[in-house]
Amino acid sequence: MRSFRRVRGCFEAHLEEFEVALLSSLAEQLRELLGGPIEAVESRSLDAFERLVADQLGRVELDHTDPLIDRLFPAAYTDASRADEFRRYTEEEARRARVAQASLVLEDLAATREGEEPLRVGPEHVDAWLKTVNALRLSLSVRLGIVDEASLDLLERLPARDPRTQLMDLYDWLGFVLESLLEALES
């Protein structure tokens, strides 16, 4: 991947075919982990009660025994009952937002035609890109056990034959993608 740069109001980067496939796969996995793509419901034709029922039917219960889900949707309070109450009112909206953001990333990646065209991220999609790539990086950090600088340092010194080195390379590359987009935003 070549760094993002600002081109005619958009942020453009050139990705190889395998990079498009990799990012697409990761974004799709994130979307599936969070309950899959959101089915659009034409709410203008629904009355208030029908909208309420449609929202409840589309609700997904996340598995908070999975440390990854807990990292992506941390408890707002240390008190379990208060945390559950807060989660009850906010988590579905946050989950839907993450799924929608991953979907925008997938749309932009599809527009590259498997890397034949440059990746173009419009200003209206930048937030989705930053949040989705960051969520992917957080996901890898959970799976790798990165909790602080010391655990990161240990992983960076792994022998080449350790299978976690490939995940660390991916973790670093996602960091590069984030940094590159942030630098292009500042330019």
Salt bridges, closest charged atoms under 4 A:
GLU12 OE2 - ARG5 NH2 3.52
GLU12 OE2 - HIS14 NE2 3.81
GLU12 OE1 - ARG120 NE 3.20
GLU28 OE1 - ARG31 NH2 2.75
GLU42 OE2 - ARG44 NH2 2.68
ASP66 OD1 - ARG143 NH1 3.14
ASP70 OD1 - HIS64 ND1 3.02
ASP84 OD1 - ARG87 NH1 3.83
GLU85 OE1 - ARG88 NH1 3.25
GLU91 OE2 - HIS64 NE2 2.51
GLU91 OE2 - ARG87 NE 3.13
GLU92 OE2 - ARG95 NH2 2.72
GLU92 OE2 - ARG96 NE 2.80
ASP108 OD2 - HIS125 ND1 2.91
GLU116 OE1 - ARG113 NH2 2.88
GLU117 OE2 - ARG113 NH2 3.63
ASP127 OD2 - LYS131 NZ 3.20
ASP162 OD2 - ARG164 NH2 2.82
